[in-house]
Amino acid sequence: MGVDCRIFLPHTAGLRDVADVIAILLGKKAELAPLSENSVHCKVEGVEVKNAAVATCAEINITDAVWGSDGKRGDRWFLYHFEFNEGHTADGDYHTRSGRGILARCTSINIAMAVELVKFFGGEVDFNDADATEVDFKSPVKKDTLACNGKGWEKFQRRMFAVQPLTKAQVKSYLKHSAYGV
């Protein structure tokens, strides 16, 4: 077992949307592609979402993604949890948090990615699940993640398209929290 960065997302964080935002943050190209005569959607290259061996999870696969601040690239894989419970009450009988989640190895690029992902959707990040701090960063849940058509959908798609890849400075700024370096 290793040291992980825990990413807590709201129930409204859709699997494909999360996968697309991660891919953009890790350097994949996005475009606004036509969906209909009057609508566009954010289309991101190199993203695959599929069933996982665990019934309550899905796999997010991103080809040729950035691995660290040195610019090296390679395929990345994340396990997206649909039922992500954490923390316990004092008596140990109940979880204190529930939502969607991702466990990523505790590297500076994954911490930087987690913070930007939570800025986009809302939620919480525990940079290092082996230290005493359970919440290192949090952001309120974004309401537009529930948009399903019309202007709300268009606004959400354009907000996703506006996400920028992580910079070297962003990645390096989390080195002090990383258990494994970049």
C-alpha positions as CSV (number, residue, x, y, z in Angstrom):
1,M,0.0,0.0,0.0
2,G,1.3,3.4,-0.9
3,V,0.6,7.1,-0.1
4,D,-2.3,8.6,-2.1
5,C,-3.8,11.9,-2.9
6,R,-7.6,11.5,-2.2
7,I,-9.9,13.5,-4.4
8,F,-13.5,13.9,-3.2
9,L,-16.0,15.0,-5.8
10,P,-19.7,15.8,-5.5
11,H,-22.3,13.3,-6.7
12,T,-23.0,15.6,-9.6
13,A,-19.5,15.1,-11.1
14,G,-20.2,13.1,-14.2
15,L,-17.7,10.4,-15.1
16,R,-17.0,11.5,-18.6
17,D,-16.8,15.2,-17.6
18,V,-14.3,14.3,-14.9
19,A,-12.3,12.2,-17.4
20,D,-12.3,15.1,-19.9
21,V,-11.2,17.7,-17.4
22,I,-8.4,15.4,-16.1
23,A,-7.2,14.9,-19.7
24,I,-7.2,18.6,-20.4
25,L,-5.2,19.3,-17.2
26,L,-2.7,16.6,-18.3
27,G,-2.1,18.2,-21.7
28,K,-4.7,16.7,-24.0
29,K,-6.2,18.8,-26.7
30,A,-9.9,19.9,-26.4
31,E,-12.2,21.4,-29.0
32,L,-15.7,22.7,-29.1
33,A,-17.4,20.3,-31.5
34,P,-20.9,20.6,-33.0
35,L,-23.5,18.6,-31.1
36,S,-26.5,19.9,-33.1
37,E,-27.3,22.8,-35.2
38,N,-27.5,25.1,-32.2
39,S,-25.2,23.5,-29.7
40,V,-21.6,22.5,-29.1
41,H,-19.8,20.1,-26.7
42,C,-16.3,19.9,-25.4
43,K,-14.6,17.0,-27.1
44,V,-11.2,15.9,-25.7
45,E,-8.8,13.6,-27.5
46,G,-7.3,10.5,-26.1
47,V,-9.8,9.7,-23.3
48,E,-11.4,6.3,-22.7
49,V,-13.9,5.5,-20.0
50,K,-14.9,1.9,-19.4
51,N,-16.2,-0.5,-16.8
52,A,-13.9,-1.6,-14.1
53,A,-13.5,-5.0,-12.5
54,V,-15.0,-3.4,-9.3
55,A,-18.7,-2.9,-9.7
56,T,-18.8,0.5,-8.0
57,C,-16.0,1.9,-10.1
58,A,-15.0,2.9,-13.7
59,E,-11.6,3.2,-15.4
60,I,-10.4,6.5,-16.9
61,N,-7.7,5.9,-19.4
62,I,-5.8,8.8,-21.0
63,T,-3.3,8.2,-23.7
64,D,-0.1,10.3,-24.1
65,A,-0.7,12.5,-21.1
66,V,1.9,14.6,-19.2
67,W,3.5,12.7,-16.2
68,G,5.3,15.6,-14.4
69,S,6.9,19.0,-14.6
70,D,9.7,17.6,-16.8
71,G,7.2,17.3,-19.7
72,K,7.5,13.5,-20.1
73,R,4.4,11.9,-21.5
74,G,2.8,8.5,-21.2
75,D,-0.5,6.8,-20.7
76,R,-2.3,7.6,-17.4
77,W,-5.0,5.5,-15.6
78,F,-7.4,6.4,-12.8
79,L,-10.0,4.5,-11.0
80,Y,-13.2,6.6,-10.5
81,H,-15.2,5.5,-7.5
82,F,-19.0,6.0,-7.6
83,E,-19.3,5.3,-3.9
84,F,-16.5,7.1,-2.1
85,N,-17.0,7.1,1.7
86,E,-14.4,8.5,4.1
87,G,-13.9,9.5,7.7
88,H,-15.7,8.2,10.7
89,T,-17.7,9.6,13.6
90,A,-16.1,9.5,17.1
91,D,-17.9,6.2,17.8
92,G,-16.8,4.8,14.4
93,D,-20.4,3.9,13.4
94,Y,-20.8,6.3,10.5
95,H,-18.9,7.8,7.6
96,T,-18.5,11.6,7.7
97,R,-18.2,12.1,3.9
98,S,-19.7,10.5,0.8
99,G,-19.5,11.3,-2.9
100,R,-17.5,10.3,-5.9
101,G,-13.7,10.0,-5.7
102,I,-10.3,9.2,-7.1
103,L,-7.2,7.9,-5.4
104,A,-4.1,9.1,-7.2
105,R,-0.5,8.4,-6.1
106,C,0.8,11.3,-3.9
107,T,2.9,13.1,-6.6
108,S,3.0,16.8,-7.2
109,I,1.4,16.5,-10.6
110,N,-1.5,14.5,-9.2
111,I,-1.9,17.0,-6.3
112,A,-2.0,19.9,-8.8
113,M,-4.5,18.0,-11.0
114,A,-6.6,17.2,-7.9
115,V,-6.8,20.9,-6.8
116,E,-7.8,22.1,-10.3
117,L,-10.3,19.3,-10.7
118,V,-11.9,20.3,-7.4
119,K,-11.9,24.0,-8.4
120,F,-13.8,22.9,-11.5
121,F,-16.4,20.6,-9.9
122,G,-16.2,21.4,-6.2
123,G,-15.2,19.0,-3.5
124,E,-12.1,18.3,-1.3
125,V,-8.6,17.2,-1.7
126,D,-6.4,15.3,0.9
127,F,-2.9,15.9,-0.6
128,N,-1.4,13.0,1.5
129,D,-3.6,10.3,3.0
130,A,-0.8,9.3,5.4
131,D,-0.5,12.6,7.2
132,A,-2.8,14.0,10.0
133,T,-4.6,16.5,7.7
134,E,-7.7,15.1,6.0
135,V,-8.7,18.2,4.0
136,D,-5.9,20.3,2.4
137,F,-8.1,22.1,-0.2
138,K,-11.8,22.5,-0.7
139,S,-14.1,24.3,-3.1
140,P,-17.9,24.6,-3.1
141,V,-19.9,22.4,-5.4
142,K,-20.5,24.0,-8.8
143,K,-24.2,24.2,-9.8
144,D,-23.7,24.0,-13.5
145,T,-22.5,20.4,-13.4
146,L,-26.2,19.4,-13.4
147,A,-26.9,21.2,-16.7
148,C,-28.5,18.9,-19.3
149,N,-29.5,21.2,-22.2
150,G,-30.0,24.8,-23.4
151,K,-27.9,27.7,-22.1
152,G,-26.8,25.8,-19.0
153,W,-25.4,23.0,-21.0
154,E,-23.6,25.4,-23.4
155,K,-22.1,27.3,-20.5
156,F,-20.8,24.2,-18.8
157,Q,-19.3,22.9,-22.1
158,R,-17.6,26.2,-22.7
159,R,-16.3,26.3,-19.1
160,M,-14.8,22.9,-19.6
161,F,-13.2,24.0,-22.9
162,A,-11.6,26.9,-21.0
163,V,-9.7,24.6,-18.7
164,Q,-6.0,25.0,-19.2
165,P,-3.2,22.3,-18.9
166,L,-1.3,22.4,-15.7
167,T,1.8,24.6,-15.8
168,K,5.3,23.5,-14.6
169,A,5.0,26.1,-11.9
170,Q,1.7,24.6,-10.7
171,V,3.2,21.1,-10.6
172,K,6.4,22.3,-8.8
173,S,4.4,24.2,-6.2
174,Y,3.1,21.0,-4.7
175,L,6.5,19.2,-4.4
176,K,6.5,20.0,-0.7
177,H,3.3,17.9,-0.2
178,S,4.4,15.0,-2.5
179,A,5.5,11.6,-1.1
180,Y,7.0,10.6,-4.4
181,G,8.3,13.7,-6.1
182,V,7.0,15.1,-9.4
